[in-house]
Amino acid sequence: MAHEWIVDILADLKAFAEMNGMAATAAGLDDATLIAMAELSSSDADQTAGDGTLARTGHEQPAGNVTHLFAGRGLA
């Protein structure tokens, strides 16, 4: 993941929110982290092979919607 720094930033923001009693913001940042990780891993799968074709990773399906990520919180 070349852009994993965004996950670190979201973690820092979440920690700040938790330390300052901002529970809803912390929960939103937790969701944002899950979504960012899904999108980053999806874009990693789109990397090309040396011959210019898409590299086969076994995860060629599109990321789809992220409703299942929110189901545990009763938000879906």
N, C-alpha and C positions, 0 to 999 in steps of 0.2 A: 504494500500500500504506500504509494508515493505521497499521498496527501493525508496520512494518518494524523497529522498535526491538528486537524480540525476536531478529531475525537478528544485530543488532549485539551483543547480550548473549551469544548463543551463540558468536559469533566471539571475544569477549573470554575466555570460559570455555575455549574450545578453545586459544587462545594460552597461557593459564595452564597448562593440562594439558600442552601440548607442552614448555613451558619447565621443567616439573617432572617430566619423565620418565613421564608418565601416558599412554602411547600408546593403551591401550584406551579410556580416557575421551575422549581427543581424537578417536578414530575414532567413538565413539558420538555425540559432539557434532557431528561432521561429518554423520553420518546425521540427527541431529535437525534440523540446519539445512536439509538438503534437504527433509525432511518439512514443516517449518514453511513454507518457501518455496512448496511445492506447495499446502499448505492455504491460505496467504494469497492466492495467485493464484487459487485456486478460489473463495474467498470474495469476491474482487474481481469475479469474473464474475457473482456473484449480486446485484450492485447493481441497483437498479430504475431504470427510465426515468422521465421526468417524469410520465407518466400513471399510475404505480403498477404497470405491468407490468414483468416482468423485461426488462432490457436484453439484446439479442442481441449476443453478442461473438464468436460462432463457436466457442466452447469450452463448449457447454452440457452436455456429457457429464459425469457424476460423476467425481470424481477417481479412484475405484477403489482397488485396493490398490497398495502401493508396492514390491512385490517387485523390480521392475526397478531400483529405486534401489540395492538391495543386491547385485544380481547381480554387479557388478564386483568386489566384495570376497569373493565366494564364500560369502556369508551367506544367499543365497536358496535 
